[in-house]
Amino acid sequence: MGDDIMVDKEILKKNIEDIMNRIEKACLRSGRNPSEVSLLGATKGVNVDTIKLANQLGLKIFGENRVQEFLPKFQVLPYLEWHFIGRLQTNKIKYIYDKVSLIHSIDSPQQIDELEKRCAKAGKACNVLIEINIGGEESKGGVSVEKVDDLIEKISNCSHIILKGFMTIPPIEDDDKKLRWYFRMMKEIFEKYKKLNYNNVKIEVLSMGMSNDFEVAIEEGATLVRIGTKIFGERPKK
């Protein structure tokens, strides 16, 4: 972990304040209350001292992409609110299910089975989001829109998994209109399932928008944005 990012306190403070201001403005532009949108700091490649500092400066939620990078950070900072935001292999669920308050990347029946098994054994509940591959990109995780029903039904038959909503990473678009269209589609899906009455389904989180597109995501209905680069700077190239 020697190459991890360390950010100067003043720069970090300015970056967090800047993002908070931009979130507020995006909310006001779209007639929303800024309290409706949560900010998650994506900490891939960021060291524990910087994460600790970001927390002292007001950042409350932190997200990790890789299990092997998350575990040593969790050991040092178990008191923070951690989310798992990366692609999750079924065989890695056992390492994180009891350490994170939300898993953003559920996209298969196998993950649900494994998670239910682990949680049942530990006698605890786990909050999850279904990741939707809104652009149908083969290189990305997430389930197609057509398969969302099946996963929701499966979760509704579990005793220890609570579905809190959806996450997406849309295709990279230079065209603002296309980008908006993806986010708008996600908002429609979110609203549709919010109205349905299933066991263990309490739809309230729409996790979409990252450093380059979070303002558009907020204008179209995101309730949680995942920001890495705009808070912590560029990751060192491997």
Summary of the structure (lengths in Angstrom):
residues: 238
radius of gyration: 17.3
end to end distance: 11.8
largest distance: 48.8
contacts: 759
relative contact order: 0.16
helix: 44%
strand: 19%
